[in-house]
């Protein structure tokens, strides 16, 4: 079964994760940008997804502002954590990001531009498994 997590759901999952696990209140900033990735002959333009959690916590008795950059692996771990708590097993996670190409201009000035996008995350999960003799809840 494939479920789609939109941007707002991803924001809420990250916010709840840092609130529940680390006790940090804050907000999640998600930005998609167009950057060159790769090296040498393999260098090309692609969409870079920057997810940052900004909040405040108490360190050494003082309230301190923190900023946590969340990698793709960390994002996958957060999704695994919540889905497995609900009894689902995760097969695959795909981040729906990339470049969208649009033709702009008119006549001799016509050209193709690329714009980065992030539409959410698709998760392939297995449903909850019932054991023989298990009671319904």
N, CA, C and O atoms as a GROMACS GRO file, in nm:
protein
  548
    1UNK      N    1   0.085  -0.116   0.000
    1UNK     CA    2   0.000   0.000   0.000
    1UNK      C    3   0.091   0.123   0.000
    1UNK      O    4   0.188   0.130   0.074
    2UNK      N    5   0.056   0.221  -0.085
    2UNK     CA    6   0.136   0.342  -0.096
    2UNK      C    7   0.057   0.457  -0.035
    2UNK      O    8  -0.058   0.480  -0.070
    3UNK      N    9   0.120   0.530   0.057
    3UNK     CA   10   0.057   0.649   0.115
    3UNK      C   11   0.140   0.771   0.077
    3UNK      O   12   0.262   0.762   0.060
    4UNK      N   13   0.074   0.883   0.064
    4UNK     CA   14   0.139   1.008   0.025
    4UNK      C   15   0.133   1.103   0.144
    4UNK      O   16   0.025   1.132   0.196
    5UNK      N   17   0.249   1.152   0.186
    5UNK     CA   18   0.257   1.250   0.293
    5UNK      C   19   0.284   1.386   0.229
    5UNK      O   20   0.388   1.405   0.168
    6UNK      N   21   0.190   1.479   0.243
    6UNK     CA   22   0.211   1.611   0.185
    6UNK      C   23   0.308   1.693   0.271
    6UNK      O   24   0.353   1.647   0.376
    7UNK      N   25   0.341   1.812   0.226
    7UNK     CA   26   0.441   1.894   0.293
    7UNK      C   27   0.401   1.925   0.436
    7UNK      O   28   0.484   1.920   0.527
    8UNK      N   29   0.274   1.956   0.457
    8UNK     CA   30   0.228   1.991   0.592
    8UNK      C   31   0.238   1.871   0.686
    8UNK      O   32   0.274   1.888   0.802
    9UNK      N   33   0.207   1.751   0.637
    9UNK     CA   34   0.218   1.630   0.720
    9UNK      C   35   0.364   1.603   0.756
    9UNK      O   36   0.394   1.563   0.868
   10UNK      N   37   0.456   1.625   0.660
   10UNK     CA   38   0.599   1.606   0.686
   10UNK      C   39   0.645   1.705   0.793
   10UNK      O   40   0.720   1.668   0.884
   11UNK      N   41   0.600   1.831   0.782
   11UNK     CA   42   0.634   1.933   0.882
   11UNK      C   43   0.586   1.890   1.021
   11UNK      O   44   0.661   1.899   1.119
   12UNK      N   45   0.462   1.843   1.028
   12UNK     CA   46   0.406   1.800   1.156
   12UNK      C   47   0.480   1.681   1.215
   12UNK      O   48   0.504   1.677   1.336
   13UNK      N   49   0.518   1.585   1.132
   13UNK     CA   50   0.593   1.468   1.181
   13UNK      C   51   0.727   1.509   1.242
   13UNK      O   52   0.764   1.462   1.349
   14UNK      N   53   0.799   1.598   1.171
   14UNK     CA   54   0.930   1.643   1.221
   14UNK      C   55   0.912   1.721   1.351
   14UNK      O   56   0.986   1.700   1.447
   15UNK      N   57   0.814   1.812   1.353
   15UNK     CA   58   0.789   1.892   1.473
   15UNK      C   59   0.756   1.802   1.593
   15UNK      O   60   0.811   1.819   1.702
   16UNK      N   61   0.665   1.706   1.571
   16UNK     CA   62   0.625   1.615   1.679
   16UNK      C   63   0.741   1.527   1.725
   16UNK      O   64   0.752   1.498   1.844
   17UNK      N   65   0.826   1.484   1.633
   17UNK     CA   66   0.940   1.400   1.668
   17UNK      C   67   1.034   1.472   1.765
   17UNK      O   68   1.072   1.416   1.868
   18UNK      N   69   1.071   1.595   1.732
   18UNK     CA   70   1.163   1.668   1.819
   18UNK      C   71   1.096   1.711   1.949
   18UNK      O   72   1.163   1.728   2.051
   19UNK      N   73   0.964   1.730   1.947
   19UNK     CA   74   0.891   1.762   2.068
   19UNK      C   75   0.881   1.640   2.160
   19UNK      O   76   0.905   1.650   2.280
   20UNK      N   77   0.845   1.524   2.102
   20UNK     CA   78   0.826   1.402   2.181
   20UNK      C   79   0.958   1.343   2.230
   20UNK      O   80   0.970   1.307   2.348
   21UNK      N   81   1.057   1.332   2.143
   21UNK     CA   82   1.181   1.262   2.177
   21UNK      C   83   1.277   1.352   2.255
   21UNK      O   84   1.333   1.309   2.356
   22UNK      N   85   1.295   1.476   2.210
   22UNK     CA   86   1.396   1.563   2.271
   22UNK      C   87   1.336   1.674   2.356
   22UNK      O   88   1.411   1.745   2.425
   23UNK      N   89   1.204   1.693   2.355
   23UNK     CA   90   1.141   1.797   2.434
   23UNK      C   91   1.171   1.937   2.385
   23UNK      O   92   1.176   2.031   2.464
   24UNK      N   93   1.191   1.953   2.255
   24UNK     CA   94   1.225   2.083   2.198
   24UNK      C   95   1.106   2.135   2.118
   24UNK      O   96   1.057   2.068   2.027
   25UNK      N   97   1.060   2.255   2.152
   25UNK     CA   98   0.955   2.322   2.074
   25UNK      C   99   1.023   2.405   1.967
   25UNK      O  100   1.127   2.466   1.990
   26UNK      N  101   0.963   2.408   1.849
   26UNK     CA  102   1.022   2.488   1.742
   26UNK      C  103   0.938   2.481   1.617
   26UNK      O  104   0.824   2.436   1.619
   27UNK      N  105   0.998   2.525   1.507
   27UNK     CA  106   0.929   2.520   1.379
   27UNK      C  107   1.019   2.458   1.274
   27UNK      O  108   1.142   2.459   1.286
   28UNK      N  109   0.956   2.404   1.171
   28UNK     CA  110   1.027   2.336   1.063
   28UNK      C  111   1.024   2.424   0.939
   28UNK      O  112   0.918   2.471   0.898
   29UNK      N  113   1.142   2.444   0.879
   29UNK     CA  114   1.153   2.522   0.757
   29UNK      C  115   1.198   2.428   0.645
   29UNK      O  116   1.302   2.364   0.656
   30UNK      N  117   1.119   2.422   0.537
   30UNK     CA  118   1.151   2.336   0.423
   30UNK      C  119   1.172   2.425   0.302
   30UNK      O  120   1.084   2.503   0.265
   31UNK      N  121   1.289   2.413   0.239
   31UNK     CA  122   1.320   2.492   0.120
   31UNK      C  123   1.375   2.400   0.011
   31UNK      O  124   1.461   2.316   0.036
   32UNK      N  125   1.323   2.418  -0.110
   32UNK     CA  126   1.375   2.345  -0.226
   32UNK      C  127   1.449   2.448  -0.311
   32UNK      O  128   1.395   2.554  -0.344
   33UNK      N  129   1.573   2.416  -0.347
   33UNK     CA  130   1.652   2.509  -0.428
   33UNK      C  131   1.718   2.435  -0.544
   33UNK      O  132   1.738   2.313  -0.539
   34UNK      N  133   1.752   2.511  -0.646
   34UNK     CA  134   1.817   2.455  -0.764
   34UNK      C  135   1.967   2.476  -0.748
   34UNK      O  136   2.013   2.590  -0.735
   35UNK      N  137   2.044   2.368  -0.748
   35UNK     CA  138   2.188   2.374  -0.727
   35UNK      C  139   2.259   2.278  -0.821
   35UNK      O  140   2.198   2.186  -0.876
   36UNK      N  141   2.388   2.302  -0.839
   36UNK     CA  142   2.470   2.205  -0.911
   36UNK      C  143   2.512   2.096  -0.814
   36UNK      O  144   2.560   2.125  -0.704
   37UNK      N  145   2.494   1.970  -0.853
   37UNK     CA  146   2.534   1.857  -0.772
   37UNK      C  147   2.626   1.767  -0.854
   37UNK      O  148   2.626   1.774  -0.977
   38UNK      N  149   2.703   1.685  -0.787
   38UNK     CA  150   2.797   1.599  -0.857
   38UNK      C  151   2.932   1.665  -0.868
   38UNK      O  152   2.957   1.771  -0.810
   39UNK      N  153   3.021   1.600  -0.944
   39UNK     CA  154   3.157   1.649  -0.957
   39UNK      C  155   3.209   1.619  -1.097
   39UNK      O  156   3.184   1.512  -1.152
   40UNK      N  157   3.282   1.714  -1.154
   40UNK     CA  158   3.346   1.692  -1.284
   40UNK      C  159   3.246   1.672  -1.395
   40UNK      O  160   3.154   1.752  -1.412
   41UNK      N  161   3.264   1.565  -1.472
   41UNK     CA  162   3.177   1.536  -1.586
   41UNK      C  163   3.034   1.499  -1.544
   41UNK      O  164   2.942   1.508  -1.625
   42UNK      N  165   3.016   1.460  -1.421
   42UNK     CA  166   2.884   1.419  -1.371
   42UNK      C  167   2.807   1.535  -1.309
   42UNK      O  168   2.694   1.515  -1.263
   43UNK      N  169   2.864   1.655  -1.306
   43UNK     CA  170   2.797   1.769  -1.244
   43UNK      C  171   2.674   1.810  -1.326
   43UNK      O  172   2.680   1.820  -1.449
   44UNK      N  173   2.562   1.832  -1.257
   44UNK     CA  174   2.438   1.872  -1.323
   44UNK      C  175   2.350   1.948  -1.224
   44UNK      O  176   2.371   1.942  -1.103
   45UNK      N  177   2.250   2.020  -1.278
   45UNK     CA  178   2.156   2.091  -1.193
   45UNK      C  179   2.054   1.992  -1.138
   45UNK      O  180   2.006   1.904  -1.210
   46UNK      N  181   2.022   2.007  -1.011
   46UNK     CA  182   1.922   1.922  -0.949
   46UNK      C  183   1.856   1.999  -0.835
   46UNK      O  184   1.901   2.108  -0.799
   47UNK      N  185   1.752   1.942  -0.780
   47UNK     CA  186   1.681   2.002  -0.668
   47UNK      C  187   1.748   1.959  -0.538
   47UNK      O  188   1.767   1.840  -0.513
   48UNK      N  189   1.782   2.057  -0.455
   48UNK     CA  190   1.839   2.030  -0.324
   48UNK      C  191   1.733   2.063  -0.220
   48UNK      O  192   1.678   2.173  -0.220
   49UNK      N  193   1.704   1.970  -0.132
   49UNK     CA  194   1.602   1.989  -0.030
   49UNK      C  195   1.671   2.020   0.102
   49UNK      O  196   1.749   1.939   0.153
   50UNK      N  197   1.643   2.137   0.157
   50UNK     CA  198   1.700   2.178   0.286
   50UNK      C  199   1.588   2.183   0.388
   50UNK      O  200   1.497   2.265   0.378
   51UNK      N  201   1.596   2.094   0.488
   51UNK     CA  202   1.497   2.091   0.595
   51UNK      C  203   1.570   2.126   0.724
   51UNK      O  204   1.669   2.062   0.761
   52UNK      N  205   1.520   2.228   0.792
   52UNK     CA  206   1.582   2.276   0.915
   52UNK      C  207   1.478   2.285   1.025
   52UNK      O  208   1.367   2.334   1.003
   53UNK      N  209   1.514   2.236   1.144
   53UNK     CA  210   1.430   2.250   1.262
   53UNK      C  211   1.492   2.357   1.349
   53UNK      O  212   1.607   2.344   1.392
   54UNK      N  213   1.416   2.465   1.375
   54UNK     CA  214   1.466   2.575   1.458
   54UNK      C  215   1.382   2.582   1.584
   54UNK      O  216   1.259   2.584   1.579
   55UNK      N  217   1.451   2.586   1.697
   55UNK     CA  218   1.378   2.590   1.823
   55UNK      C  219   1.466   2.642   1.935
   55UNK      O  220   1.577   2.691   1.913
   56UNK      N  221   1.413   2.632   2.057
   56UNK     CA  222   1.485   2.674   2.176
   56UNK      C  223   1.484   2.561   2.276
   56UNK      O  224   1.384   2.491   2.292
   57UNK      N  225   1.595   2.545   2.344
   57UNK     CA  226   1.606   2.442   2.447
   57UNK      C  227   1.695   2.494   2.560
   57UNK      O  228   1.762   2.596   2.545
   58UNK      N  229   1.693   2.424   2.671
   58UNK     CA  230   1.774   2.464   2.786
   58UNK      C  231   1.905   2.385   2.782
   58UNK      O  232   1.904   2.262   2.788
   59UNK      N  233   2.017   2.457   2.771
   59UNK     CA  234   2.150   2.396   2.774
   59UNK      C  235   2.232   2.469   2.879
   59UNK      O  236   2.246   2.591   2.874
   60UNK      N  237   2.287   2.394   2.974
   60UNK     CA  238   2.366   2.448   3.085
   60UNK      C  239   2.289   2.556   3.161
   60UNK      O  240   2.346   2.657   3.201
   61UNK      N  241   2.158   2.533   3.181
   61UNK     CA  242   2.077   2.624   3.259
   61UNK      C  243   2.030   2.749   3.187
   61UNK      O  244   1.961   2.832   3.247
   62UNK      N  245   2.065   2.765   3.060
   62UNK     CA  246   2.023   2.883   2.985
   62UNK      C  247   1.943   2.841   2.862
   62UNK      O  248   1.969   2.737   2.802
   63UNK      N  249   1.845   2.925   2.827
   63UNK     CA  250   1.770   2.899   2.706
   63UNK      C  251   1.855   2.934   2.585
   63UNK      O  252   1.906   3.046   2.574
   64UNK      N  253   1.870   2.839   2.495
   64UNK     CA  254   1.958   2.856   2.380
   64UNK      C  255   1.881   2.827   2.252
   64UNK      O  256   1.805   2.730   2.244
   65UNK      N  257   1.901   2.911   2.152
   65UNK     CA  258   1.842   2.886   2.020
   65UNK      C  259   1.924   2.781   1.948
   65UNK      O  260   2.047   2.786   1.948
   66UNK      N  261   1.855   2.684   1.887
   66UNK     CA  262   1.925   2.579   1.812
   66UNK      C  263   1.868   2.568   1.672
   66UNK      O  264   1.754   2.606   1.646
   67UNK      N  265   1.949   2.517   1.584
   67UNK     CA  266   1.909   2.492   1.446
   67UNK      C  267   1.964   2.355   1.407
   67UNK      O  268   2.084   2.332   1.414
   68UNK      N  269   1.874   2.266   1.367
   68UNK     CA  270   1.914   2.129   1.332
   68UNK      C  271   1.884   2.106   1.185
   68UNK      O  272   1.769   2.115   1.143
   69UNK      N  273   1.988   2.076   1.105
   69UNK     CA  274   1.969   2.041   0.964
   69UNK      C  275   1.932   1.893   0.957
   69UNK      O  276   2.002   1.808   1.012
   70UNK      N  277   1.823   1.864   0.889
   70UNK     CA  278   1.773   1.727   0.881
   70UNK      C  279   1.807   1.669   0.744
   70UNK      O  280   1.764   1.720   0.641
   71UNK      N  281   1.885   1.562   0.745
   71UNK     CA  282   1.926   1.496   0.620
   71UNK      C  283   1.813   1.404   0.572
   71UNK      O  284   1.716   1.381   0.643
   72UNK      N  285   1.829   1.353   0.451
   72UNK     CA  286   1.732   1.259   0.395
   72UNK      C  287   1.722   1.133   0.482
   72UNK      O  288   1.613   1.080   0.503
   73UNK      N  289   1.837   1.086   0.532
   73UNK     CA  290   1.837   0.966   0.617
   73UNK      C  291   1.763   0.991   0.748
   73UNK      O  292   1.687   0.906   0.794
   74UNK      N  293   1.785   1.108   0.808
   74UNK     CA  294   1.717   1.144   0.932
   74UNK      C  295   1.565   1.152   0.909
   74UNK      O  296   1.486   1.107   0.992
   75UNK      N  297   1.525   1.209   0.796
   75UNK     CA  298   1.385   1.220   0.760
   75UNK      C  299   1.321   1.081   0.747
   75UNK      O  300   1.210   1.059   0.794
   76UNK      N  301   1.392   0.990   0.683
   76UNK     CA  302   1.343   0.853   0.669
   76UNK      C  303   1.331   0.786   0.805
   76UNK      O  304   1.235   0.711   0.829
   77UNK      N  305   1.426   0.811   0.896
   77UNK     CA  306   1.420   0.753   1.030
   77UNK      C  307   1.297   0.803   1.107
   77UNK      O  308   1.234   0.726   1.179
   78UNK      N  309   1.265   0.932   1.092
   78UNK     CA  310   1.148   0.989   1.159
   78UNK      C  311   1.020   0.924   1.108
   78UNK      O  312   0.932   0.890   1.188
   79UNK      N  313   1.009   0.905   0.977
   79UNK     CA  314   0.891   0.842   0.919
   79UNK      C  315   0.880   0.696   0.963
   79UNK      O  316   0.772   0.649   0.998
   80UNK      N  317   0.994   0.624   0.961
   80UNK     CA  318   0.997   0.486   1.009
   80UNK      C  319   0.948   0.480   1.153
   80UNK      O  320   0.866   0.394   1.188
   81UNK      N  321   0.996   0.569   1.237
   81UNK     CA  322   0.963   0.570   1.380
   81UNK      C  323   0.812   0.576   1.402
   81UNK      O  324   0.757   0.496   1.477
   82UNK      N  325   0.745   0.670   1.336
   82UNK     CA  326   0.601   0.687   1.358
   82UNK      C  327   0.518   0.577   1.294
   82UNK      O  328   0.420   0.532   1.353
   83UNK      N  329   0.554   0.532   1.176
   83UNK     CA  330   0.476   0.426   1.112
   83UNK      C  331   0.492   0.292   1.185
   83UNK      O  332   0.395   0.217   1.197
   84UNK      N  333   0.612   0.263   1.233
   84UNK     CA  334   0.633   0.139   1.306
   84UNK      C  335   0.563   0.142   1.441
   84UNK      O  336   0.521   0.037   1.492
   85UNK      N  337   0.549   0.261   1.501
   85UNK     CA  338   0.473   0.271   1.625
   85UNK      C  339   0.326   0.237   1.602
   85UNK      O  340   0.260   0.183   1.692
   86UNK      N  341   0.275   0.268   1.484
   86UNK     CA  342   0.137   0.236   1.450
   86UNK      C  343   0.120   0.092   1.402
   86UNK      O  344   0.008   0.051   1.371
   87UNK      N  345   0.228   0.016   1.395
   87UNK     CA  346   0.219  -0.126   1.359
   87UNK      C  347   0.241  -0.156   1.212
   87UNK      O  348   0.218  -0.268   1.169
   88UNK      N  349   0.286  -0.058   1.134
   88UNK     CA  350   0.312  -0.080   0.991
   88UNK      C  351   0.460  -0.107   0.970
   88UNK      O  352   0.544  -0.059   1.045
   89UNK      N  353   0.491  -0.185   0.866
   89UNK     CA  354   0.630  -0.203   0.830
   89UNK      C  355   0.654  -0.127   0.698
   89UNK      O  356   0.573  -0.134   0.606
   90UNK      N  357   0.765  -0.055   0.692
   90UNK     CA  358   0.795   0.032   0.579
   90UNK      C  359   0.883  -0.044   0.480
   90UNK      O  360   0.988  -0.095   0.516
   91UNK      N  361   0.838  -0.049   0.354
   91UNK     CA  362   0.917  -0.114   0.248
   91UNK      C  363   1.010  -0.015   0.179
   91UNK      O  364   1.127  -0.044   0.157
   92UNK      N  365   0.957   0.102   0.146
   92UNK     CA  366   1.034   0.197   0.066
   92UNK      C  367   0.983   0.339   0.091
   92UNK      O  368   0.864   0.360   0.114
   93UNK      N  369   1.075   0.435   0.088
   93UNK     CA  370   1.040   0.576   0.103
   93UNK      C  371   1.101   0.652  -0.014
   93UNK      O  372   1.220   0.640  -0.041
   94UNK      N  373   1.017   0.730  -0.083
   94UNK     CA  374   1.065   0.812  -0.195
   94UNK      C  375   1.028   0.957  -0.171
   94UNK      O  376   0.912   0.989  -0.144
   95UNK      N  377   1.127   1.045  -0.180
   95UNK     CA  378   1.104   1.188  -0.164
   95UNK      C  379   1.070   1.245  -0.302
   95UNK      O  380   1.148   1.233  -0.396
   96UNK      N  381   0.952   1.306  -0.312
   96UNK     CA  382   0.904   1.361  -0.439
   96UNK      C  383   0.960   1.503  -0.457
   96UNK      O  384   0.896   1.601  -0.420
   97UNK      N  385   1.079   1.511  -0.514
   97UNK     CA  386   1.145   1.640  -0.539
   97UNK      C  387   1.212   1.633  -0.675
   97UNK      O  388   1.238   1.525  -0.728
   98UNK      N  389   1.239   1.748  -0.732
   98UNK     CA  390   1.305   1.751  -0.861
   98UNK      C  391   1.297   1.888  -0.924
   98UNK      O  392   1.268   1.988  -0.857
   99UNK      N  393   1.322   1.892  -1.055
   99UNK     CA  394   1.316   2.016  -1.130
   99UNK      C  395   1.201   2.008  -1.229
   99UNK      O  396   1.182   1.906  -1.296
  100UNK      N  397   1.125   2.115  -1.237
  100UNK     CA  398   1.015   2.125  -1.331
  100UNK      C  399   1.057   2.227  -1.438
  100UNK      O  400   1.101   2.336  -1.405
  101UNK      N  401   1.042   2.190  -1.564
  101UNK     CA  402   1.087   2.276  -1.674
  101UNK      C  403   0.969   2.348  -1.738
  101UNK      O  404   0.866   2.288  -1.766
  102UNK      N  405   0.987   2.479  -1.759
  102UNK     CA  406   0.883   2.560  -1.822
  102UNK      C  407   0.948   2.647  -1.930
  102UNK      O  408   1.059   2.697  -1.912
  103UNK      N  409   0.878   2.664  -2.040
  103UNK     CA  410   0.924   2.751  -2.147
  103UNK      C  411   0.870   2.891  -2.122
  103UNK      O  412   0.750   2.909  -2.100
  104UNK      N  413   0.959   2.989  -2.124
  104UNK     CA  414   0.922   3.127  -2.097
  104UNK      C  415   0.970   3.217  -2.210
  104UNK      O  416   1.056   3.180  -2.289
  105UNK      N  417   0.913   3.335  -2.215
  105UNK     CA  418   0.954   3.432  -2.315
  105UNK      C  419   0.871   3.418  -2.442
  105UNK      O  420   0.775   3.341  -2.449
  106UNK      N  421   0.912   3.497  -2.543
  106UNK     CA  422   0.837   3.500  -2.667
  106UNK      C  423   0.933   3.523  -2.782
  106UNK      O  424   1.025   3.605  -2.772
  107UNK      N  425   0.914   3.451  -2.889
  107UNK     CA  426   0.994   3.471  -3.011
  107UNK      C  427   1.140   3.436  -2.988
  107UNK      O  428   1.172   3.327  -2.941
  108UNK      N  429   1.229   3.529  -3.023
  108UNK     CA  430   1.374   3.505  -3.010
  108UNK      C  431   1.419   3.495  -2.864
  108UNK      O  432   1.524   3.438  -2.835
  109UNK      N  433   1.339   3.550  -2.774
  109UNK     CA  434   1.374   3.546  -2.632
  109UNK      C  435   1.319   3.424  -2.559
  109UNK      O  436   1.329   3.416  -2.437
  110UNK      N  437   1.260   3.331  -2.633
  110UNK     CA  438   1.202   3.213  -2.571
  110UNK      C  439   1.313   3.121  -2.520
  110UNK      O  440   1.410   3.093  -2.591
  111UNK      N  441   1.296   3.074  -2.398
  111UNK     CA  442   1.396   2.985  -2.337
  111UNK      C  443   1.328   2.896  -2.234
  111UNK      O  444   1.214   2.920  -2.193
  112UNK      N  445   1.399   2.793  -2.193
  112UNK     CA  446   1.346   2.699  -2.094
  112UNK      C  447   1.411   2.725  -1.959
  112UNK      O  448   1.534   2.731  -1.949
  113UNK      N  449   1.329   2.740  -1.857
  113UNK     CA  450   1.376   2.760  -1.720
  113UNK      C  451   1.340   2.638  -1.637
  113UNK      O  452   1.242   2.570  -1.665
  114UNK      N  453   1.420   2.612  -1.536
  114UNK     CA  454   1.390   2.501  -1.445
  114UNK      C  455   1.362   2.558  -1.306
  114UNK      O  456   1.429   2.650  -1.259
  115UNK      N  457   1.260   2.500  -1.241
  115UNK     CA  458   1.219   2.542  -1.109
  115UNK      C  459   1.217   2.422  -1.016
  115UNK      O  460   1.163   2.317  -1.051
  116UNK      N  461   1.276   2.435  -0.897
  116UNK     CA  462   1.276   2.322  -0.803
  116UNK      C  463   1.139   2.304  -0.737
  116UNK      O  464   1.065   2.400  -0.718
  117UNK      N  465   1.107   2.179  -0.704
  117UNK     CA  466   0.982   2.151  -0.634
  117UNK      C  467   1.002   2.041  -0.531
  117UNK      O  468   1.090   1.955  -0.544
  118UNK      N  469   0.919   2.045  -0.428
  118UNK     CA  470   0.909   1.939  -0.328
  118UNK      C  471   0.760   1.922  -0.302
  118UNK      O  472   0.695   2.013  -0.250
  119UNK      N  473   0.706   1.805  -0.336
  119UNK     CA  474   0.562   1.782  -0.326
  119UNK      C  475   0.525   1.690  -0.209
  119UNK      O  476   0.406   1.673  -0.179
  120UNK      N  477   0.622   1.633  -0.144
  120UNK     CA  478   0.593   1.546  -0.032
  120UNK      C  479   0.672   1.417  -0.040
  120UNK      O  480   0.775   1.409  -0.107
  121UNK      N  481   0.623   1.316   0.028
  121UNK     CA  482   0.693   1.188   0.038
  121UNK      C  483   0.593   1.075   0.013
  121UNK      O  484   0.482   1.076   0.066
  122UNK      N  485   0.635   0.978  -0.068
  122UNK     CA  486   0.555   0.857  -0.090
  122UNK      C  487   0.618   0.743  -0.012
  122UNK      O  488   0.738   0.718  -0.021
  123UNK      N  489   0.534   0.675   0.065
  123UNK     CA  490   0.582   0.566   0.149
  123UNK      C  491   0.509   0.439   0.112
  123UNK      O  492   0.386   0.436   0.110
  124UNK      N  493   0.585   0.334   0.081
  124UNK     CA  494   0.528   0.203   0.051
  124UNK      C  495   0.531   0.122   0.181
  124UNK      O  496   0.638   0.090   0.232
  125UNK      N  497   0.413   0.090   0.231
  125UNK     CA  498   0.405   0.019   0.360
  125UNK      C  499   0.326  -0.110   0.346
  125UNK      O  500   0.246  -0.127   0.254
  126UNK      N  501   0.351  -0.200   0.439
  126UNK     CA  502   0.269  -0.320   0.454
  126UNK      C  503   0.169  -0.290   0.564
  126UNK      O  504   0.202  -0.224   0.662
  127UNK      N  505   0.047  -0.338   0.546
  127UNK     CA  506  -0.057  -0.316   0.646
  127UNK      C  507  -0.025  -0.386   0.777
  127UNK      O  508   0.069  -0.465   0.788
  128UNK      N  509  -0.105  -0.353   0.875
  128UNK     CA  510  -0.088  -0.416   1.006
  128UNK      C  511  -0.114  -0.565   0.992
  128UNK      O  512  -0.209  -0.607   0.926
  129UNK      N  513  -0.030  -0.643   1.055
  129UNK     CA  514  -0.046  -0.787   1.049
  129UNK      C  515  -0.117  -0.835   1.175
  129UNK      O  516  -0.078  -0.800   1.286
  130UNK      N  517  -0.221  -0.915   1.156
  130UNK     CA  518  -0.292  -0.972   1.270
  130UNK      C  519  -0.238  -1.112   1.296
  130UNK      O  520  -0.212  -1.189   1.203
  131UNK      N  521  -0.223  -1.142   1.421
  131UNK     CA  522  -0.180  -1.276   1.457
  131UNK      C  523  -0.305  -1.360   1.483
  131UNK      O  524  -0.409  -1.308   1.525
  132UNK      N  525  -0.294  -1.488   1.458
  132UNK     CA  526  -0.407  -1.578   1.478
  132UNK      C  527  -0.447  -1.577   1.625
  132UNK      O  528  -0.363  -1.596   1.714
  133UNK      N  529  -0.575  -1.555   1.649
  133UNK     CA  530  -0.624  -1.552   1.786
  133UNK      C  531  -0.616  -1.416   1.851
  133UNK      O  532  -0.653  -1.402   1.967
  134UNK      N  533  -0.569  -1.314   1.778
  134UNK     CA  534  -0.558  -1.180   1.835
  134UNK      C  535  -0.696  -1.115   1.844
  134UNK      O  536  -0.778  -1.130   1.752
  135UNK      N  537  -0.722  -1.045   1.950
  135UNK     CA  538  -0.852  -0.980   1.969
  135UNK      C  539  -0.854  -0.848   1.892
  135UNK      O  540  -0.751  -0.782   1.877
  136UNK      N  541  -0.972  -0.811   1.845
  136UNK     CA  542  -0.989  -0.681   1.778
  136UNK      C  543  -0.991  -0.573   1.884
  136UNK      O  544  -1.037  -0.595   1.996
  137UNK      N  545  -0.940  -0.454   1.848
  137UNK     CA  546  -0.939  -0.343   1.944
  137UNK      C  547  -1.039  -0.240   1.907
  137UNK      O  548  -1.052  -0.139   1.976
   0.00000   0.00000   0.00000
